[in-house]
Amino acid sequence: MSTENSGERSGDTLEDDAVLVVGHGSRRERSNEQVRELATMLEARVEVPVDVAYLELAEPSIPDAIEGLAPT
């Protein structure tokens, strides 16, 4: 992991690290919920923010999710 111009370290992670889990998206809400559950489990393990985005058929879109994760 490169730390050049990436932010300040907090433990072994950078303060602006995040993970975006991207699923295809489904008309079946249960399928979308499974992706969200996976993201919740992952967030507990990696201890950085984890969010979900979908290619189509569900929200949020990838650009919207990235905007939500981006530091302000």
C-alpha positions as CSV (number, residue, x, y, z in Angstrom):
1,M,0.0,0.0,0.0
2,S,1.4,3.4,-1.0
3,T,1.2,6.2,1.5
4,E,2.4,9.1,-0.7
5,N,-0.1,12.0,-0.5
6,S,-2.8,9.6,0.8
7,G,-3.5,11.0,4.2
8,E,-2.4,10.5,7.8
9,R,-1.9,7.0,9.2
10,S,-4.2,5.8,12.0
11,G,-2.8,2.4,13.1
12,D,-2.3,0.3,10.0
13,T,-4.8,2.1,7.8
14,L,-5.1,5.5,6.4
15,E,-7.8,7.8,7.6
16,D,-9.2,8.1,4.1
17,D,-9.2,4.3,3.2
18,A,-12.5,2.8,2.2
19,V,-13.8,-0.3,0.4
20,L,-16.5,-0.3,-2.2
21,V,-18.2,-3.6,-2.8
22,V,-19.8,-3.6,-6.2
23,G,-22.6,-6.0,-7.1
24,H,-24.5,-6.4,-10.3
25,G,-27.8,-5.5,-8.8
26,S,-31.0,-7.4,-8.9
27,R,-34.8,-7.0,-9.1
28,R,-34.9,-9.4,-6.2
29,E,-34.4,-7.2,-3.1
30,R,-33.1,-10.2,-1.1
31,S,-30.2,-10.5,-3.5
32,N,-29.3,-6.9,-3.0
33,E,-29.6,-7.3,0.7
34,Q,-27.1,-10.2,0.6
35,V,-24.5,-7.8,-0.9
36,R,-25.2,-5.3,1.9
37,E,-24.8,-8.0,4.5
38,L,-21.4,-9.0,3.0
39,A,-20.3,-5.4,3.2
40,T,-21.3,-5.2,6.8
41,M,-19.3,-8.3,7.6
42,L,-16.3,-7.1,5.7
43,E,-16.4,-3.7,7.4
44,A,-16.2,-5.5,10.8
45,R,-13.1,-7.3,9.6
46,V,-11.1,-4.6,7.9
47,E,-12.1,-1.8,10.2
48,V,-12.4,0.8,7.5
49,P,-15.7,2.2,5.9
50,V,-17.3,-0.3,3.5
51,D,-20.1,0.7,1.2
52,V,-22.1,-1.0,-1.6
53,A,-22.8,0.0,-5.1
54,Y,-24.6,-1.7,-8.0
55,L,-24.0,-1.8,-11.7
56,E,-27.7,-1.7,-12.5
57,L,-31.2,-2.5,-11.2
58,A,-30.4,-1.2,-7.6
59,E,-29.2,1.8,-5.9
60,P,-26.8,3.4,-5.2
61,S,-24.8,3.6,-8.4
62,I,-21.1,3.4,-8.4
63,P,-20.5,7.1,-8.8
64,D,-23.0,7.9,-6.0
65,A,-21.4,5.4,-3.6
66,I,-17.9,6.8,-4.4
67,E,-19.1,10.3,-3.6
68,G,-20.5,9.1,-0.3
69,L,-17.2,7.5,0.7
70,A,-15.0,10.3,-0.5
71,P,-13.5,12.4,2.3
72,T,-14.8,15.9,2.5
